[in-house]
Amino acid sequence: MNLDRFSQGLPDPQNAEVMAYCEGCGGEIYEGEDVYVVEGEILHAEWECLVQYIDPEVKTIEEALGVE
């Protein structure tokens, strides 16, 4: 019996349980991952997922203000 606490290595990530799906990218969110929670929706703690979820509309300032 080996009592070295590092003898077994890290847990296999393939065995991690899928806890939810990201509302931004649709990807799997695994146990232990950091997430954003926006109005009850769960997103990866990644800037790209947050932007995809918010889906900003790109306009000129004139279009945004309704000035022609």
N, C-alpha and C positions, 0 to 999 in steps of 0.2 A: 504494500500500500504506500503510495506516494502522498505525503502531506504538503507538498509544495502547492501553494494556492494558485500558481500560474501554470501548473502542469496540464490543465485541460484547455487552456486558450479561451478566446472570446466565444460567445454564443454564435451559432450560425444564423446570419441575417435571413436566410431562406426560410427559417422557422418562425420568423416574427409574424405576429397576428395583424391582419389588416383591420384597423379600428374604424376607418371612415374613408371617404373619397373627397378630394379637394374640389371645392366649388369653382375654383379658378381654372385649373388645368385638367381636372378629372382624374388625376393620378391617385394612387393608393397612399394612405397615410397610415404608418405603422405605429405600433405600441412604442412609447418613449420619445416620439418625435415632437418637436416644438411646432405649434400651430398659431395662426391668427384666428380669432373668433370675431366675426363682423356680423352684428345683428343676428346672432345665433347660427350663422353659417361658418363652417370650418374650412380653413385654407392652410396650405403649407406656409411655413414661416419664411417665405421667399417673396421678394419684391415683385417678381414677374407674375406670381400667382395673384397677388393683391391687385395689380394693374389689370390683369385679365378679368378678374371678378368685377371690378369697378367699371371696366370698359369705357374709358373716357372718350368723348367725341372730340376730334380735333377740328377746330374752326379758327378763322381769323377773328380778331377782336371786333371787327365791324359786323361779322355774321353773328357773333355772340350777343352783341348789343342791339342787333336789328337795325343797324345804320347802313344805308346804301349810298 
